[in-house]
Structures are given as C-alpha cells and as structure tokens.
C-alpha cells in the first residue's frame, strides 16, 4: 500500500481534526474561521441499578445538526456548499475529528457523584466522527480498495490512541447507514466511541468468552468460526485470512459476522497482509449487501445497516476476546422493518423472522 500521511490540526473551538491522506501530498494548514464559541462539555453518566448498567445523559445533543440540505452538509470539504463545514480543507481523503455534540468528552476529570443506588459522574471519554470520503454521494461500498485500506489505518490509529486515554474501557468503531437506523447526516461517515465503562453487551460477550475458556481452555470465537466453517450452511465467503458467516442464532433479519482466521483481540494487532485482505473482503461483502434486496420493479434496495467492530476491552479480558465485525440490518423485506417491540425491548427476548440459513444463501448469491 502507498504511504499514508497523518496530519493533526485544531478546529476553531479546540477540537482535534486528523487527516489521513493516501493521495494528497501538500500541507494541511487550512484554518477553521468559524465563530464556534466554547466546545461542548461532557454529558452526565448515571448508574441504572436495576440492570447494573450505565446511561449517558447528553442534553446538548438535542441541538445537533439534523438532516441538512445537501449544500449545507457539515461533513463535505469547505467551499463546496453554502454553510461552513467541519472540515476546513477544500478536499480530503479520510478525516477524523472530535464530535461537536459528544456523548462523552475528555474535557475535565473523572468525578463520581451521588450515593446509594443514585450514582453518577461526568461522561468522561471521547466521541469522534470518521468521514470515509469527501464524496457526499458515495457509500462505504463504493470506495476503492486503496481508500478502504486508508480507513482501516485510521481505525487502527484511533483505537491505539483512544485506548491510551485515562479511564477508557472500550473503543467501539461503528457506522450507521440509512434513515431507518436514525442517521441524521447522509454523507458517508462512521463514528468512534471511547467509553468510560464496559457497555452491557460487551459485559455479556466477555462473560461468555471467559466461561468458555475456563471450561475448555480454548477461545469461544475460534470455536464458533471452526463450527460454522465445518457446517457450511451459513458461510458467506472464505479467504486466506478472513471469513464471513451468518451466525447460527442470528437476531437480525440480515446479520453477518466478518472474522479473522487468526486469534487477535483488536484491529491494531492485525498484520499488514491481514489488513490488505480485509480491505478486499470488506468491500466484497458490503457490495453484496447492497444487492441483497430487490424492489417490486426490479430496483436495487439500499440496505440500512449498523456495522460495528467488536474489539477486546482495553483493560481486561484481552486474552479471551476475539475481534469480529458485526453487520446487522432492521430491514426484513423491502419496505418492512423489524421493530424491537414488546419481546425484544421489554424482555430482551429476540425473535427473528428470517432463518439464518436462508439469509446466508441469499448473501452467497449476491456476494459471489
């Protein structure tokens, strides 16, 4: 791969912006001249004693940009629209910056408040935005393999840097796509959350991984991959370093896991060859996802999805955790959504209307 140039700058309110360039060879010295005022402080973190979990209260996020017209997109390069952009440069390859409306922030220290079950404190951590391309009308699936490789290096960089922040327990890289998911900006982008606690799903993942390792001496993720490859009914693709499959107990109408063949806890521990193949198979999978549904007139249906890298926690369980990408969609058929209604939301008991084997067969058709 070509060398990637990393440049860190500051926005008008002091937030960090980082350019990851694979094609641009000049200086990144454009100045953000917007009158932004003071940057947003961290929200509040409150303990939910009923379920032993935490909730971030971030009232300032109510004011965040909501579905602006194309010429007011804050993620496009400056000068392309009628409104000031979050990116001062007139062009970029991949760019990462601190979220202007963060749920978590590294401003200030970590201070606990309250007593008894009413515990709380500052929502210490960090939230970042990752713009995959300067092309407003693109998608992750439409990126070239070289640009995806640059995104991977940006993910690696941010995982390494955010893991060093005091108090950070988990770094989650994710992309929300589609209004069905609740996306408020259509420009192709993802987000990175550095959490000051281990979220409930990751507590569950870690507990299951530890229990399996204590019982068998082997990694749960390794055994799941081996079992899926041996069964074959839910496999989607297999490469030298990566495989993708629909999990045996998939919860979502469309759900697929992309996993490395080697036992690694997170993205930074991948080798250069593993990252190279990841760029290839990632695009193969995501282009297939956009062909998954066909509309009533034969038109391609743009699949809404959440894509999230499930990495090992920063400070615990790294010896039993295994990296994987989880992609999930709420679309159970063209024009029909899966709602998280009574059973899922009230009881946490999932019901999937689409058999995983059927979803895997369709994915094999479209991934090729």
KEDO-870934 format. One record per residue (C-alpha): residue in three letters; x, y, z. Coordinates in steps of 0.25 Angstrom, whole numbers, plus 2048, in hexadecimal, padded with zeros to 3 digits. Layout:
<mivos>
ALAXYZ;...
</mivos>
This chain:
<mivos>
UNK800800800;UNK80480E7FE;UNK80981680A;UNK7FE81D812;UNK80182B817;UNK7FB82F824;UNK7F983D828;UNK7F3842835;UNK7ED850836;UNK7E385883E;UNK7D585D83B;UNK7D086B840;UNK7CB86684D;UNK7D885E850;UNK7D385084C;UNK7DD847845;UNK7DC844836;UNK7E583A82F;UNK7E7838820;UNK7EB82A81B;UNK7F082C80D;UNK7F3822803;UNK7F382B7F6;UNK7F58397FB;UNK80483D7FD;UNK80384C801;UNK80185380F;UNK7F4852817;UNK7F486081C;UNK7E7866819;UNK7E186E825;UNK7D386C82B;UNK7CE87A82C;UNK7C0877831;UNK7BB87F83E;UNK7B8872845;UNK7BA876853;UNK7BD86C85E;UNK7BD85E85B;UNK7B2855862;UNK7B684F86F;UNK7B4840873;UNK7A683C876;UNK7A2834883;UNK7A3825885;UNK79981F88E;UNK798811894;UNK78C809891;UNK78C80089E;UNK7807F7899;UNK7887F188D;UNK7977F4892;UNK79A7FD887;UNK79D80C883;UNK79581687B;UNK79B823875;UNK79382F877;UNK79783986C;UNK78C84486B;UNK79584D861;UNK794842857;UNK785847854;UNK78B85384D;UNK79484A843;UNK79284C834;UNK78684482F;UNK785840820;UNK78A84D81A;UNK78985080B;UNK79484B802;UNK79A859801;UNK79B85A810;UNK7A284D813;UNK7AC84F81E;UNK7B484381A;UNK7B784880C;UNK7C484F80A;UNK7C385E80C;UNK7BF866800;UNK7B685C7F9;UNK7A9861800;UNK7A286D805;UNK7A586B814;UNK7B386981B;UNK7B885B81D;UNK7BE853828;UNK7CA85181E;UNK7D285E81B;UNK7D985880F;UNK7D3858801;UNK7D68497FF;UNK7DA83D807;UNK7DC82E806;UNK7D7829814;UNK7D5832820;UNK7D283082F;UNK7CE83B838;UNK7C883D846;UNK7B983D846;UNK7B384B848;UNK7A8845850;UNK7AE839858;UNK7A8830862;UNK7B682E868;UNK7C1838869;UNK7CF83886F;UNK7CD847874;UNK7CF847883;UNK7D283B88C;UNK7CA82F891;UNK7C283389D;UNK7B782A8A4;UNK7AA8308AA;UNK79E82B8B1;UNK79D8208BB;UNK7968128BD;UNK78F80E8B0;UNK78F81C8AA;UNK79D81C8A6;UNK7A382589A;UNK7AE82D895;UNK7B4834889;UNK7B282D87C;UNK7C182C87A;UNK7C782686D;UNK7C782B85F;UNK7BE82B852;UNK7C382C844;UNK7BE82D836;UNK7C582682B;UNK7C282B81C;UNK7C581F813;UNK7C6828806;UNK7C3837802;UNK7B98327F8;UNK7AB8357FE;UNK7A482B7F5;UNK7AD81F7F7;UNK7AC814801;UNK7B680B808;UNK7B38007FE;UNK7B68097F2;UNK7C480D7F8;UNK7D08077F0;UNK7D87FD7F7;UNK7E48067FA;UNK7DB810801;UNK7D5805809;UNK7E380280D;UNK7E5810812;UNK7D980F81A;UNK7DE803821;UNK7EB80A824;UNK7E281682A;UNK7DB80B832;UNK7E8805837;UNK7ED81383B;UNK7E1817843;UNK7E080A84A;UNK7EE80B84F;UNK7ED81A853;UNK7E081985A;UNK7E480D861;UNK7EF815868;UNK7E581F86E;UNK7E381E87D;UNK7D7817881;UNK7D3812873;UNK7CE803874;UNK7C9801865;UNK7CB807857;UNK7C080484E;UNK7C080783F;UNK7B3807838;UNK7AB80C82C;UNK79C80F82C;UNK79681081E;UNK78881381A;UNK77D81C81F;UNK77780E825;UNK78380E82E;UNK78181C832;UNK78C82382A;UNK78C83282B;UNK797835821;UNK79782D813;UNK7A6830810;UNK7AD822811;UNK7B382281F;UNK7B581A82B;UNK7B781D83A;UNK7C1818845;UNK7BD818854;UNK7C781785F;UNK7BE81286B;UNK7C2814879;UNK7BB80787D;UNK7B97FA876;UNK7AB7FA870;UNK7A17EF873;UNK7A27E7866;UNK7B27E7868;UNK7B07E2876;UNK7A87D7871;UNK7B27D4866;UNK7BD7D4870;UNK7B67CB87A;UNK7B37C186F;UNK7C17C186A;UNK7C77BF878;UNK7BD7B487C;UNK7C07AC86F;UNK7CF7AE871;UNK7CF7A987F;UNK7C779D87B;UNK7CF79986F;UNK7DC7A186E;UNK7D87A6860;UNK7D37B385B;UNK7C47B3858;UNK7C57BC84C;UNK7CF7B2846;UNK7C67A6848;UNK7BA7AD843;UNK7C17B0836;UNK7C67A2835;UNK7B879D837;UNK7B27A682D;UNK7BC7A2822;UNK7BA793825;UNK7AB794824;UNK7AC79E818;UNK79D7A1817;UNK79F7AF81C;UNK7AC7B2816;UNK7AC7BE80C;UNK7BB7C0808;UNK7C97BA80C;UNK7D67C0809;UNK7E47BD80D;UNK7E37C681A;UNK7D47C981B;UNK7C77C281B;UNK7B97C781B;UNK7AC7C0820;UNK79E7C2825;UNK79E7BD834;UNK7977B1838;UNK78E7B9841;UNK78D7C6839;UNK7847D0840;UNK7827DA834;UNK77B7D7826;UNK7897DA820;UNK7957D7829;UNK7A37D3825;UNK7B07D282C;UNK7BD7D4825;UNK7C87CE82E;UNK7D77CC82C;UNK7DD7BD82C;UNK7E87C1836;UNK7E57C4845;UNK7E67D3846;UNK7DF7DC850;UNK7DF7E9848;UNK7E27F083B;UNK7F07F583F;UNK7F57E6841;UNK7F17E3832;UNK7FD7E1829;UNK7FF7E881C;UNK7FA7DC814;UNK7EE7DB81D;UNK7EB7EA81B;UNK7ED7E980C;UNK7E37DD80A;UNK7D97E4814;UNK7D87EF80A;UNK7D57E57FF;UNK7CB7DC806;UNK7C47E880D;UNK7C17EE800;UNK7BC7E17FA;UNK7B37DF806;UNK7AD7ED806;UNK7AB7EE7F7;UNK7A37E17F9;UNK79B7E7804;UNK7967F27FB;UNK7917E77F1;UNK78A7DF7FC;UNK77C7E47FA;UNK7757E77EC;UNK7697F07EC;UNK75C7ED7E5;UNK7607F47D8;UNK76E7ED7D8;UNK7757F97DE;UNK7817F77E8;UNK77D7FA7F6;UNK7878027FE;UNK7897F980B;UNK788801818;UNK7927FB822;UNK79B7FD82E;UNK7A97F882D;UNK7B17F7839;UNK7BF7F283D;UNK7BF7E9849;UNK7CC7EB84F;UNK7D27E685C;UNK7D07EF868;UNK7DC7F886B;UNK7E07F3879;UNK7DA7E587B;UNK7D77D8874;UNK7E07DA869;UNK7E67CC86A;UNK7D87C6867;UNK7D27D185E;UNK7D27CF84F;UNK7D07DA844;UNK7C47DA83B;UNK7BC7E3832;UNK7AD7E2835;UNK7A37E882A;UNK7947E882C;UNK7887EE826;UNK77A7F082A;UNK7747EE81C;UNK76D7E181C;UNK7687E380E;UNK7677EF804;UNK75E7FA80B;UNK75D7F1818;UNK7657F4825;UNK7677EB831;UNK7637F283D;UNK7697F084B;UNK75B7EF851;UNK7567E885E;UNK75E7DB85E;UNK76B7E285A;UNK76A7EF861;UNK7637EB86E;UNK7687DD870;UNK7757DD867;UNK7707D0861;UNK7737D1852;UNK76A7CB847;UNK7707CA839;UNK7667C882D;UNK7717C5823;UNK7787B7825;UNK7877B9825;UNK7897AF81A;UNK7807B6811;UNK7877C3813;UNK7957BC811;UNK7907B6804;UNK78C7C47FE;UNK7997CA803;UNK7A17BF7FB;UNK7997C37EF;UNK79C7D27F0;UNK7AA7D17F5;UNK7AE7C87EA;
</mivos>
